[in-house]
Amino acid sequence: MSNNKNIYQRVLAVMGEISYLKKDAKVMSYKAITHDKVVSSVRSHLIEHGIVIEQDLVHSEVLQGNKPIYSARYSISFVNVDSPEDRLTVHHDAHAVLTDDKSPGKTNSYALKNAILKTFMIETGENDEESNKVETVQSKPQTEDVTSKDKPKIKTLEINTLKQLLTQLDCESGFLKHYSIDRVEDLNSAVYETAKKQLEFKLAK
């Protein structure tokens, strides 16, 4: 570890050592990456380059709807251990269904995971060959009744609920692919409850 490097040089060094992480969790028929996978993958690199992470809650509130949503904003700082005033600070929002006292912890973990991925520009997508294999094996053919865009669409509150869940799980692109739609707003209302329950079940794990 070089003591004369500033925080940006240290971040750049980590970026040069880790550029891709494979998703390790399954949500419905698509994949996501967990907080634990991200933290365990970067920990040794942070130690080597003398970076510690500080996380502070900036603001939190409960959003009312069909189910209350705990919403929080965090300040995450990547700190130079040799000169603590030298730091890179980012802000991230996170949401979790307010079902128990675990919601604040879930948002905390999600914000930290995203801050690490975005700051070090770590890719989590699959290459084309792997993506095609997953789609072939796992995706179920969708009938016209489920995905047709001339069918009844979900309401604004339902759209917001799904978007909050998908943001928390970081898997919106896989969700859209699974239901063969371009936007969350295009989801057929007939499958809304099933989709929401599957996302909530995954989030509760």
FISE-703594 format. One line per 2 residues: number of its first residue (from 1); their letters; for each residue x, y, z of N, C-alpha, C. Coordinates in steps of 0.02 Angstrom, whole numbers, plus 50000, padded with zeros to 5 digits. Each point is the difference from the previous one (the first is absolute). Last residue first. Example, Ala and Ser with C-alpha at 12.3 -4.5 7.8 and 13.67 -1.06 7.14 Angstrom:
BEGIN
2) SA) 50642:49888:50354:50042:50059:50003:49961:50055:50037 ~ 50015:49714:49996:49955:50059:50000:50045:50060:50000
END
This chain:
BEGIN
205) KA) 48193:49380:50109:50051:49950:50017:50060:50032:50034 ~ 49807:50117:49906:49995:49981:50070:50053:49950:50021
203) LK) 49971:50075:49773:50025:50055:50040:50002:49982:50074 ~ 49903:49851:49843:50072:50004:49991:50031:50052:50045
201) FE) 49767:49985:49997:50027:49939:50029:50077:50001:49996 ~ 49880:50171:49893:50000:50008:50073:50030:49940:50035
199) LQ) 49972:49989:49766:50052:50048:50018:50004:50011:50075 ~ 49828:49862:49917:50065:49969:49987:50058:50046:50019
197) KK) 49779:50082:50012:50013:49952:50054:50067:49965:49990 ~ 49925:50149:49832:50016:50036:50062:50018:49952:50056
195) AT) 49925:49912:49793:50066:50031:49993:50021:50034:50065 ~ 49782:49911:49989:50050:49947:49998:50071:50028:49998
193) EY) 49819:50151:49984:50006:49972:50067:50052:49945:50004 ~ 49953:50098:49784:50031:50046:50048:50011:49968:50069
191) VA) 49896:49920:49784:50057:49966:50030:50034:50043:50054 ~ 49808:50074:49873:49982:49932:50021:50057:49964:50035
189) SN) 50016:50220:49894:49974:50001:50069:49983:49931:50026 ~ 50193:50056:49817:49929:49984:50001:49976:49996:50072
187) LD) 50213:50151:49916:49981:49935:50029:49924:49992:50001 ~ 50138:50195:49928:49966:49958:49950:49976:49933:50029
185) EV) 50131:50169:50120:49932:50025:49988:49961:49956:49952 ~ 50233:49967:50044:49959:49974:50055:49927:50019:49989
183) RD) 50145:49983:49780:49998:50042:50060:49958:49965:50053 ~ 50043:49892:49795:50052:50051:49994:50006:50043:50062
181) IS) 49925:49728:49975:49973:50068:49996:50059:50049:49997 ~ 49981:49746:50045:49999:50021:49929:49967:50068:49991
179) YH) 50054:49871:50207:49931:50011:49980:49993:50026:49928 ~ 50216:49950:50092:49959:49944:50021:49928:50007:49975
177) KL) 50155:50178:49970:50012:49945:49953:49954:49941:50016 ~ 49997:50182:50146:49971:50019:49936:50008:49944:49949
175) FG) 50105:49972:50207:49928:49998:50010:49965:50016:49933 ~ 50234:50022:50013:49980:49929:49997:49925:49992:50007
173) SE) 50090:50216:50023:50009:49977:49931:49979:49927:49992 ~ 49998:50103:50218:49945:50022:49956:50007:49972:49929
171) CD) 50123:49973:50229:49988:49949:49949:49945:50020:49950 ~ 50092:50075:50236:50045:50015:49945:49991:49950:49942
169) LQ) 49883:50030:50222:50031:49937:49979:50049:50009:49942 ~ 49880:50186:50087:50030:49969:50058:50037:49936:49981
167) TL) 49875:50110:49835:50058:50040:50019:50037:49969:50058 ~ 49798:49905:49936:50051:49985:49950:50063:50040:50013
165) LQ) 49811:50042:50136:50025:49932:50012:50057:49983:49952 ~ 49890:50204:49968:50036:50002:50063:50031:49932:50016
163) KL) 49859:50017:49813:50064:50034:49988:50042:50004:50063 ~ 49779:49911:50014:50046:49955:49965:50068:50033:49989
161) TN) 49833:50133:50095:50017:49945:50046:50050:49953:49967 ~ 49909:50175:49871:50048:50025:50048:50023:49945:50048
159) IE) 49829:49949:49846:50063:50012:49965:50054:50022:50049 ~ 49782:49981:50081:50029:49934:49989:50067:50005:49964
157) LT) 49875:50196:50030:50024:49976:50065:50034:49932:49993 ~ 49897:50090:49806:50059:50039:50021:50028:49975:50066
155) KI) 49864:49819:49860:49987:50068:50019:50064:50033:50026 ~ 49981:49795:49809:49998:50012:50072:49993:50075:50014
153) KP) 49899:49891:49771:50064:50013:50032:49991:50013:50074 ~ 49857:49854:49797:49998:50051:50054:50068:50007:50034
151) KD) 50011:49917:49747:49965:49977:50060:50002:50054:50054 ~ 50112:50004:49784:49933:50027:49998:49957:49974:50057
149) KS) 50231:49936:49961:49997:50069:50021:49931:50031:49994 ~ 50082:49737:50054:49977:50043:49946:49989:50072:50025
147) TV) 50070:49797:50130:50045:50055:49984:49974:50048:49947 ~ 49879:49802:50093:50040:50026:50055:50036:50064:49982
145) DE) 49863:49874:49844:49958:50026:50053:50041:50032:50056 ~ 50103:49887:49816:49976:50066:49981:49959:50031:50055
143) TQ) 50184:49826:50075:49942:49999:49956:49978:50071:49984 ~ 50252:49901:50062:49945:50041:50024:49943:49998:49950
141) PK) 50214:49826:50073:49965:50035:49947:49941:50039:50028 ~ 50211:49957:50156:49941:49964:49977:49966:50039:49944
139) SQ) 50267:49982:50099:49942:50041:49984:49943:49958:49973 ~ 50219:49906:50059:49960:50021:50056:49936:50037:49982
137) VT) 50170:49907:49842:49985:49949:50050:49947:50021:50049 ~ 50078:50147:49826:49974:49939:49969:49977:49950:50052
135) EV) 50105:50201:50067:49934:50014:49973:49969:49937:49972 ~ 50222:49991:50077:49953:50009:50056:49929:50009:49974
133) KN) 50173:49988:49842:49989:49936:50032:49950:50005:50057 ~ 50069:50197:49890:49957:49960:49957:49985:49932:50031
131) SE) 50152:50142:50110:49932:50027:50004:49952:49959:49958 ~ 50231:49952:49991:49971:49978:50063:49928:50022:50005
129) ED) 50119:50075:49814:49993:49927:49997:49967:49974:50063 ~ 50053:50232:49984:49944:49980:49956:49989:49925:50000
127) NE) 50106:50102:50220:50016:50008:49930:49944:49970:49957 ~ 49948:50110:50240:50026:49938:49972:50018:50013:49927
125) GT) 49998:50183:50217:49961:49968:49947:50034:49936:49976 ~ 50077:50168:50165:49969:49940:50027:49958:49964:49947
123) EI) 50221:50197:50041:49946:49972:49959:49972:49937:50034 ~ 50128:50224:50104:50003:49927:49995:49940:49975:49961
121) MF) 50102:50229:50081:49977:49984:49932:50006:49925:49986 ~ 50039:50132:50208:50055:49963:49968:49982:49976:49930
119) TK) 49840:50125:50122:50063:50036:50010:50058:49966:49965 ~ 49783:49897:50000:50003:50060:49957:50067:50036:50007
117) LI) 49957:49806:50134:49997:49982:49929:50009:50061:49955 ~ 49987:50035:50234:50061:49965:49982:50001:49984:49925
115) AN) 49805:50094:50089:50054:50049:50003:50066:49968:49979 ~ 49809:49863:50023:49998:50041:49939:50057:50051:49998
113) KL) 49977:49865:50194:50015:49958:49942:50003:50043:49937 ~ 49929:50105:50197:50072:49987:50001:50020:49958:49939
111) AY) 49771:50042:50031:50035:50062:49984:50075:49989:49997 ~ 49864:49819:50070:49991:50015:49929:50038:50062:49979
109) SN) 49997:49938:50229:50040:49954:49960:49995:50015:49926 ~ 49865:50125:50148:50071:50014:50014:50044:49957:49955
107) TK) 49770:49960:50001:50017:50059:49961:50073:50019:50009 ~ 49920:49820:50127:49998:49983:49928:50019:50061:49958
105) GP) 49976:50027:50233:50061:49963:49984:50004:49982:49927 ~ 49804:50105:50084:50057:50046:49999:50065:49965:49982
103) SK) 49806:49860:50021:49998:50045:49942:50058:50050:49999 ~ 49933:49829:50171:50058:49988:49957:50005:50050:49942
101) DD) 49823:49971:50175:50055:50046:50017:50063:49989:49959 ~ 49760:49943:49890:50028:49986:50066:50057:50048:50013
99) TL) 49865:50019:49805:49965:49943:50029:50024:49984:50070 ~ 50022:50182:49790:50003:50005:50073:49958:49945:50032
97) VA) 50144:50022:49760:49932:49991:50026:50003:49997:50076 ~ 50187:50136:49867:49984:49932:50021:49928:49998:50025
95) HA) 50209:50165:49862:49932:49990:50023:49991:49927:50021 ~ 50202:50213:49942:49981:49929:50002:49930:49995:50030
93) DH) 50210:50185:49892:49934:49988:50029:49985:49925:49999 ~ 50245:50150:50004:49956:49951:49968:49935:49994:50038
91) HV) 50250:50157:49962:49936:49991:50033:49957:49950:49962 ~ 50285:50065:50043:49943:49992:49954:49936:49992:50040
89) TL) 50283:50079:50027:49934:49989:50029:49947:49997:49946 ~ 50283:49981:50058:49953:50006:49944:49931:49981:50026
87) RD) 50244:50099:50125:49947:49952:49992:49958:50014:49937 ~ 50203:50085:50184:49999:49987:49928:49950:49944:49986
85) EP) 50052:50062:50220:49963:50057:49971:49996:49994:49924 ~ 50125:49840:50132:49927:49992:50004:49960:50058:49972
83) SD) 50240:49888:49963:49981:50070:50004:49924:50004:50000 ~ 50105:49793:49997:50060:50037:50018:49988:50075:50006
81) VN) 49831:49842:49929:50018:49985:50069:50061:50040:50023 ~ 49804:50060:49820:50072:49986:49998:50023:49989:50072
79) VF) 49740:49965:49910:50047:50041:50038:50072:49974:49993 ~ 49733:50010:49898:50058:49957:49991:50060:50041:50025
77) SI) 49721:50019:50053:50065:50030:49987:50054:49947:49995 ~ 49714:50047:49989:50051:49948:50004:50067:50031:49980
75) SY) 49729:50063:50080:50064:50029:49978:50054:49947:50011 ~ 49718:49974:49964:50062:49990:50037:50057:50038:49968
73) RA) 49708:49977:50019:50057:50025:49961:50062:49995:50044 ~ 49737:49871:49991:50057:50032:50034:50052:50024:49951
71) SY) 49731:49881:50050:50043:50033:49952:50055:50037:50036 ~ 49795:49799:50031:50051:50038:50036:50049:50027:49948
69) IP) 49732:49931:49974:50068:49992:49974:50047:50044:50041 ~ 49735:49874:50022:50046:50055:50015:50071:49983:49974
67) KN) 49777:49909:49881:50046:49979:50054:50048:50057:50012 ~ 49829:50053:49866:49971:49935:50017:50040:49968:50056
65) GQ) 50063:50236:50014:49970:49971:49941:49964:49936:50019 ~ 50183:50214:50099:49938:49962:50009:49974:49977:49932
63) LV) 50254:50059:50104:49954:50017:49947:49938:49955:50005 ~ 50201:50090:50177:49957:49944:49982:49950:50025:49948
61) ES) 50265:50086:50062:49928:50012:50008:49963:49937:49980 ~ 50269:50128:50043:49957:49941:49991:49928:50020:50011
59) HV) 50279:50100:49963:49929:50012:50007:49962:49935:49992 ~ 50241:50009:50020:49986:50071:49990:49927:50016:50015
57) LD) 50190:49803:50079:49930:50012:49980:49988:50075:49996 ~ 50244:49872:49966:49957:50038:50046:49931:50008:49970
55) QE) 50258:49860:49978:49932:50007:49974:49957:50035:50053 ~ 50276:49943:49915:49956:50026:50052:49931:50011:49969
53) IV) 50241:49851:49940:49936:50028:49980:49961:50023:50061 ~ 50279:49965:49920:49945:49978:50044:49936:50036:49978
51) IG) 50263:49938:49894:49935:50035:49994:49952:49970:50051 ~ 50242:49939:49921:49989:50047:50054:49938:50042:49993
49) HE) 50094:49812:49862:50011:50069:49977:49981:50052:50053 ~ 49979:49762:50041:50065:50008:49967:50015:50072:49982
47) IL) 49787:49942:50089:50053:49995:50051:50068:50014:49968 ~ 49817:49988:49858:49996:50060:50041:50055:50001:50052
45) HS) 49976:49808:49870:50027:50054:49959:49998:50066:50038 ~ 49903:49806:50097:50073:49994:49999:50033:50056:49960
43) RV) 49758:49991:50004:50031:50013:50066:50076:49998:49999 ~ 49827:49955:49820:50042:50061:49999:50041:50010:50064
41) SS) 49848:49812:49964:50043:50003:49941:50047:50059:50000 ~ 49832:49962:50170:50054:49950:50006:50048:50004:49941
39) VV) 49809:50141:49998:50046:50018:50054:50058:49951:50004 ~ 49827:49955:49843:50037:50061:49982:50053:50016:50053
37) KD) 49852:49821:50041:50045:49983:49945:50044:50061:49982 ~ 49829:50028:50161:50056:49961:50026:50051:49982:49946
35) HT) 49797:50113:49940:50046:50043:50039:50061:49961:50023 ~ 49876:49904:49783:49985:50015:50070:50052:50046:50031
33) IA) 49890:49961:49739:50061:49991:50039:49987:50024:50072 ~ 49839:49886:49789:50019:50062:50034:50064:49985:50039
31) KY) 49826:49883:49786:50051:50000:50051:50013:50069:50029 ~ 49775:49851:49885:50059:50039:49983:50045:50009:50062
29) SM) 49776:49897:49986:50041:49965:49951:50063:50038:49981 ~ 49893:50041:50233:49957:49972:49948:50044:49963:49950
27) VK) 50160:50096:50130:49935:50031:50013:49954:49980:49944 ~ 50255:49923:50113:49949:49991:49949:49935:50032:50023
25) AD) 50287:50030:50047:49933:49989:50027:49950:49996:49943 ~ 50238:50053:49977:49998:49939:50039:49932:49983:50029
23) KK) 50157:50143:49791:49941:50001:50042:49991:49932:50034 ~ 50242:50097:49925:49944:49960:49975:49942:50002:50050
21) LY) 50197:50187:49945:49977:49952:50051:49940:49963:49972 ~ 50222:50174:49913:49939:49961:49987:49985:49954:50058
19) SI) 50191:50149:49991:49956:50034:49952:49934:49964:49988 ~ 50245:50032:50158:49936:49963:50000:49950:50039:49956
17) EG) 50228:50072:50019:50007:49931:50024:49935:49960:49999 ~ 50029:50237:49943:50043:49962:49955:50006:49927:50019
15) MV) 49878:50154:50134:49965:49991:49937:50042:49959:49951 ~ 50098:50065:50202:49951:49946:50011:49962:49987:49936
13) AL) 50148:50179:49996:50038:49938:50007:49953:49941:50009 ~ 49909:50218:49998:50020:49979:49933:50038:49934:50002
11) VR) 49945:50101:50203:49940:49974:49968:50017:49975:49930 ~ 50170:50107:50112:49987:49936:50032:49937:49967:49970
9) QY) 50059:50217:49932:50050:49953:49975:49988:49930:50028 ~ 49868:50175:50081:49982:49985:49930:50049:49951:49969
7) IN) 50039:50082:50220:49944:49953:49999:49980:49982:49928 ~ 50255:50065:50037:49938:50030:50024:49942:49951:49989
5) KN) 50269:49940:50045:49945:50003:49952:49939:50034:50030 ~ 50216:49944:50110:49994:50067:49970:49945:50004:49947
3) NS) 50070:49799:50127:49970:50049:50045:49990:50068:49968 ~ 49999:49738:49902:50038:50062:49995:49966:50054:50041
1) M) 50007:49716:50009:49958:50060:50000:50043:50063:50000
END
